Amino acid sequence: MAIILFYGLALYALCGIVTGVAFVTVGVARVLPHASVTVLARILWLPGAAILWPYVLMRWRQAQAAATTHTAS
């Protein structure tokens, strides 16, 4: 039982790290298009994006859908 919990947490952490790095390098500019994001701000956002990666992906997809709808109109 403990091994399953450990692997589950490790998988969650791995997904969070991958999503967090992708978000702070590419996604911040898409989710917050009017914000000027510095390198320090991206470094500070990385732990939060890694921990809250399901929410980050949801917001990223919503921003992408809104941008697609906005450009299509």
Buried (B, 14 or more C-beta within 10 A) or exposed (E): EEEEEEEEEEEBEEBBBEBBBBBBEEBBBBBEEEEEEEEEEBEEBBEBBBBBBEEBBEBBEEBEEEEEEEEEE
